[in-house]
Amino acid sequence: MAGSSRSPHDGICLISRLLLAAVFVQHTLTEFLGYLGMLGPFPWRSAAHMTIDSLLIVVAIWLAFGIRSRVVAMLGIMLITMPYILVAHLVILPREYATMIGAVVFSIPVMLCGSGSGVLLRRGW
């Protein structure tokens, strides 16, 4: 396509952005279900954790629509790792390691090349 502004990496960036949003939604739903007791007791979870997980849902929605993807991806990485960095007594389960590693791996292409194709508003906000 002559004159097209699409790069060859747009597909990779789009898929990475959507997978990163899916990782954030999966993490948040697991935390909420655990907080409600549906996945067993999560005694160390508090209202602060639920607030952070609510912010992760907002981050996932913004990523899904492609709004400020680079900044939002970095914010999501910060939100998903912050409780474990700041609170030393939290037990990190293997699934949480997998979630954090998946989030970091999927955020690298998003932070390097942006949101890719399929964004709500190109060069907006």
C-alpha positions in Angstrom: 0.0 0.0 0.0 1.6 3.2 -1.1 1.4 6.0 1.4 0.2 3.8 4.2 1.4 4.7 7.7 1.3 1.1 8.8 4.5 -0.5 9.9 5.3 -4.2 9.5 5.2 -4.5 13.3 1.6 -3.2 13.7 0.2 -6.7 14.0 2.7 -7.7 16.7 2.0 -4.5 18.6 -1.8 -5.0 18.4 -1.6 -8.6 19.5 0.8 -7.8 22.4 -1.5 -4.9 23.5 -4.6 -7.1 23.6 -2.7 -10.0 25.3 -1.4 -7.5 27.9 -5.0 -6.3 28.5 -6.1 -9.9 28.9 -3.3 -10.6 31.4 -4.5 -7.7 33.5 -8.1 -8.8 33.4 -7.2 -12.4 34.3 -5.1 -11.2 37.2 -7.9 -8.9 38.5 -10.6 -11.5 38.1 -8.6 -14.0 40.0 -7.9 -11.5 42.8 -11.6 -10.6 43.0 -12.8 -14.2 43.1 -10.2 -15.0 45.7 -11.2 -12.0 47.7 -14.8 -13.2 47.6 -13.7 -16.7 48.8 -14.5 -18.5 45.5 -10.9 -19.7 44.9 -10.1 -20.4 48.5 -9.1 -18.0 51.3 -7.0 -15.0 50.4 -6.4 -13.7 54.0 -3.7 -11.2 53.0 -5.8 -9.3 50.5 -7.2 -5.9 51.6 -9.2 -3.1 50.3 -6.0 -1.5 49.1 -5.4 -4.5 46.9 -8.9 -4.3 45.5 -8.4 -0.7 44.7 -5.2 -1.5 42.8 -7.0 -4.3 41.0 -9.8 -1.9 40.1 -7.2 0.5 38.5 -5.9 -2.5 36.6 -9.3 -3.0 35.0 -9.2 0.6 33.9 -5.7 0.1 32.5 -6.9 -3.0 30.6 -9.8 -1.1 29.1 -7.5 1.7 27.9 -5.1 -0.9 26.5 -8.0 -2.7 24.6 -9.0 0.6 23.0 -5.4 1.7 22.4 -5.5 4.9 24.4 -2.0 6.0 25.3 -0.7 2.5 25.1 2.9 3.1 26.1 2.1 5.1 29.2 -0.8 2.8 30.2 1.3 -0.3 29.7 4.0 1.1 32.1 1.3 2.1 34.6 -0.1 -1.5 34.5 3.3 -3.0 35.1 3.7 -0.7 38.0 0.3 -1.6 39.4 0.7 -5.3 39.1 4.1 -5.4 40.8 3.8 -2.6 43.3 2.0 -4.6 46.1 4.8 -7.3 46.1 7.6 -4.7 46.1 6.1 -2.5 48.8 4.8 -5.1 51.2 7.5 -7.6 52.2 5.2 -10.1 53.9 3.1 -10.9 50.9 3.4 -14.5 49.7 3.9 -14.6 45.9 2.2 -17.7 44.5 3.5 -19.4 41.3 0.5 -18.1 39.3 1.4 -14.6 40.3 5.0 -15.0 39.1 3.6 -16.3 35.8 1.2 -13.3 35.6 4.0 -10.8 36.3 6.3 -12.4 33.8 3.6 -12.5 31.1 2.8 -8.9 31.7 6.4 -7.8 31.4 6.9 -9.9 28.2 3.7 -8.6 26.5 4.5 -5.0 27.5 7.9 -4.8 25.8 6.5 -4.6 22.3 3.9 -2.2 23.4 6.4 0.1 25.0 8.8 -0.1 22.0 6.4 0.4 19.1 3.2 1.8 20.6 -0.3 0.5 20.2 -0.1 -0.8 16.6 -3.2 -0.8 14.4 -6.8 -0.9 15.6 -6.7 2.0 18.0 -9.7 4.1 19.0 -8.2 7.5 18.2 -4.8 7.7 16.3 -2.5 10.3 17.8 -5.2 11.4 20.2 -5.1 12.4 23.8 
